[in-house]
Amino acid sequence: MNVFLLILAGILLLIVLLLFCPFVIKLRFDEKLSLKVGYLFPIISIPIGEETDPVKRQKKEEKKRKKEEKKQRKAEKKQQKKGRTENAPEEEKKENFVLRRIKSEGLSGLIELMQELVRILGYFVGKITDHLVISQMDLRLDIATEDAAKTAMTCGYASSVLFPMIAFIEQHVKRCNHREQIIPVFTQTETKVRFLLKARIMPFFILSAAVGSLIKTLRVLKPMMRDDKQEQKTPPEKGSEPT
């Protein structure tokens, strides 16, 4: 019994440690966009954009083709199943309670449901950003145009858009270390952008936000399910009153 409790305590301790090990994201743009994600020690590169290597591109296209074929076969099976369902008797057909609710209440019911879902999504995103740490965010804009006056105006416009955006990010994340450079370049005609973002968040906060969002979603759907069950119940038949 003591050995079992020690093993259980060790497993729980390991889970807690894993929940508080940060999940890291690294995004870089320097003429090419690259994304890297890591948890604990491994760093995984996620390819973004078109593959330049012809061998890798061919393998990627072959994999994509097989995936499309599998998806098409799945859609055909689903269509066949749907056809059998449509040919089934009316009493065997089942409709989702959310759809029945929307049909019964009309457009107002749909709008109300969408508003609740948007609130839940905002809660989920807010819970994550409240604990998101941006350890590094570097942006350099080398702005260049064919005309010097236009270059200066473009720099002013970029500043008017960029700095309020940075202030907004600072207000909605736990910490943000950032550096911005907007440089007018009069010796070339091509604008260059360099961007580096490093961010981290603990999986515990993602899990907490997901659980909280799920509870809120169930609270929204539970009254709908209860009302739907009440509507489906047929009223008892009244017997004839004795004379």
C-alpha positions in Angstrom: 0.0 0.0 0.0 2.8 2.4 0.9 4.6 1.6 -2.4 1.4 2.3 -4.3 1.0 5.7 -2.5 4.6 6.6 -3.3 4.2 5.8 -7.0 1.0 7.7 -7.1 2.6 10.7 -5.4 5.5 10.5 -7.8 3.2 10.5 -10.8 1.2 13.5 -9.5 4.5 15.4 -8.8 5.7 14.7 -12.3 2.4 15.9 -13.8 2.6 19.1 -11.7 6.2 19.7 -12.8 5.3 19.1 -16.5 2.3 21.6 -16.2 4.7 24.3 -14.9 7.4 23.7 -17.5 7.1 26.5 -20.1 5.9 26.0 -23.6 8.2 28.2 -25.9 7.4 29.8 -29.3 10.0 31.4 -31.5 8.9 33.3 -34.6 11.4 34.9 -37.0 11.0 36.8 -40.2 14.0 37.8 -42.3 13.0 37.5 -45.9 11.6 34.1 -44.9 9.2 33.2 -42.1 10.2 30.4 -39.7 8.4 29.1 -36.6 9.9 27.0 -33.8 8.1 25.5 -30.8 9.6 23.7 -27.9 8.6 22.1 -24.6 11.2 21.1 -22.1 14.3 20.6 -24.3 13.3 19.7 -27.9 12.8 22.5 -30.4 10.6 21.6 -33.4 10.7 23.6 -36.6 7.4 24.1 -38.3 7.8 24.8 -42.0 5.9 27.9 -43.3 5.7 28.8 -46.9 6.7 26.9 -50.0 9.4 24.2 -50.0 12.4 25.1 -52.1 14.1 21.6 -52.2 12.5 19.7 -55.2 12.8 16.3 -53.5 11.1 17.6 -50.3 8.5 19.4 -52.4 7.7 16.2 -54.3 7.4 14.2 -51.1 5.2 17.0 -49.6 2.9 17.0 -52.7 2.7 13.2 -52.7 1.7 13.3 -49.0 -0.8 16.0 -49.7 -2.3 14.0 -52.6 -2.7 10.9 -50.4 -4.3 13.0 -47.7 -6.8 14.5 -50.2 -7.7 11.0 -51.5 -8.3 9.8 -48.0 -10.4 12.9 -47.3 -12.4 12.3 -50.5 -13.1 8.6 -49.5 -14.1 9.7 -46.1 -16.5 12.3 -47.6 -18.0 9.6 -49.9 -18.6 7.3 -47.0 -20.2 10.1 -45.1 -22.4 11.0 -48.0 -23.5 7.4 -48.3 -24.3 7.3 -44.6 -26.2 10.5 -44.9 -28.3 9.1 -47.8 -29.2 6.1 -45.7 -30.2 8.4 -42.9 -32.4 10.5 -45.2 -34.1 7.3 -46.5 -34.8 6.1 -42.9 -38.2 6.6 -41.3 -38.9 10.1 -39.8 -39.0 8.8 -36.2 -35.5 7.4 -36.5 -33.9 10.7 -37.5 -32.2 12.7 -34.8 -31.5 16.4 -34.8 -29.0 18.2 -32.7 -30.7 20.0 -29.8 -28.8 23.3 -30.6 -30.3 23.3 -34.1 -33.8 22.6 -32.7 -33.3 25.5 -30.3 -32.2 27.8 -33.1 -35.1 26.8 -35.3 -37.6 27.3 -32.5 -36.2 30.8 -31.5 -35.2 31.9 -35.0 -32.5 34.5 -35.7 -32.6 36.0 -32.1 -31.7 32.6 -30.7 -28.8 32.2 -33.1 -27.5 35.7 -32.3 -27.7 35.1 -28.5 -25.9 31.8 -28.9 -23.1 33.5 -31.0 -22.7 36.3 -28.4 -22.3 33.7 -25.6 -19.7 31.8 -27.6 -17.8 35.0 -28.4 -17.7 35.9 -24.7 -16.3 32.4 -23.9 -13.7 32.7 -26.6 -12.7 36.1 -25.2 -12.4 34.6 -21.8 -10.2 31.8 -23.1 -7.9 34.2 -25.0 -7.7 36.6 -22.1 -6.8 33.9 -19.6 -3.9 32.9 -21.8 -2.6 36.4 -22.6 -2.7 37.3 -18.9 0.0 34.7 -18.3 1.9 35.1 -21.6 5.5 36.3 -21.4 7.1 37.8 -24.4 10.7 37.6 -23.5 11.9 39.2 -26.8 10.2 41.1 -29.5 12.5 42.9 -31.9 11.3 44.7 -35.0 13.4 46.5 -37.5 11.9 48.3 -40.5 14.2 49.6 -43.2 11.8 51.8 -45.1 12.8 52.8 -48.6 10.8 54.2 -51.6 11.7 55.9 -54.8 11.0 59.3 -53.4 12.6 60.7 -50.2 9.5 62.6 -49.2 7.4 59.5 -49.5 9.9 57.6 -47.5 9.6 60.1 -44.6 5.8 60.0 -44.8 5.8 56.2 -44.7 8.0 56.2 -41.6 5.6 58.5 -39.9 2.6 56.4 -40.9 4.4 53.2 -39.7 5.2 54.8 -36.3 1.6 55.9 -35.9 0.4 52.3 -36.4 3.2 50.4 -34.7 3.5 52.1 -31.3 -0.2 52.0 -30.4 -0.1 48.3 -31.3 2.9 47.7 -29.0 1.0 49.6 -26.2 -2.0 47.4 -26.7 0.1 44.2 -26.5 1.8 45.5 -23.3 -1.6 46.0 -21.7 -2.8 42.5 -22.5 0.2 40.3 -21.7 2.0 39.6 -18.4 5.4 40.9 -19.6 6.7 42.2 -22.9 10.3 43.0 -23.7 10.4 44.8 -27.0 12.6 46.9 -29.2 11.5 48.7 -32.4 13.6 50.4 -35.1 12.1 52.4 -37.9 14.9 53.5 -40.2 14.4 55.6 -43.4 16.8 54.4 -46.1 17.4 56.8 -49.0 20.1 54.7 -50.8 17.8 51.9 -51.9 14.2 51.4 -53.1 13.2 48.2 -51.4 11.8 48.0 -47.9 13.1 45.3 -45.6 11.5 43.9 -42.5 13.2 41.9 -39.7 11.2 40.5 -36.9 11.9 38.2 -34.0 9.5 37.0 -31.3 10.2 34.7 -28.4 7.3 33.9 -26.1 6.5 31.4 -23.4 3.6 30.2 -21.3 3.1 27.4 -18.8 0.7 24.6 -19.9 -1.1 24.9 -16.5 -2.6 28.2 -17.6 -3.7 26.8 -21.0 -5.3 23.9 -19.2 -6.9 26.2 -16.7 -8.3 28.4 -19.5 -9.6 25.4 -21.4 -11.4 24.0 -18.3 -12.9 27.3 -17.4 -14.1 27.8 -21.0 -15.6 24.3 -21.0 -17.5 25.0 -17.8 -18.9 28.2 -19.2 -19.9 26.4 -22.4 -21.8 23.8 -20.4 -23.5 26.5 -18.4 -24.7 28.0 -21.7 -25.8 24.7 -23.2 -27.4 23.2 -20.1 -30.5 25.4 -20.0 -30.9 24.7 -23.8 -30.8 21.0 -23.2 -33.3 21.2 -20.3 -35.7 23.3 -22.3 -35.4 21.0 -25.2 -36.2 17.9 -23.1 -39.3 19.7 -21.7 -40.5 20.5 -25.2 -40.0 17.0 -26.3 -42.1 15.6 -23.5 -45.7 15.1 -24.7 -48.3 16.3 -22.3 -50.3 13.6 -20.6 -53.7 12.8 -22.1 -56.6 14.0 -20.1 -59.3 11.5 -19.4 -62.9 12.4 -19.7 -64.4 13.9 -16.6 -67.0 11.8 -14.8 -70.5 13.0 -15.2 
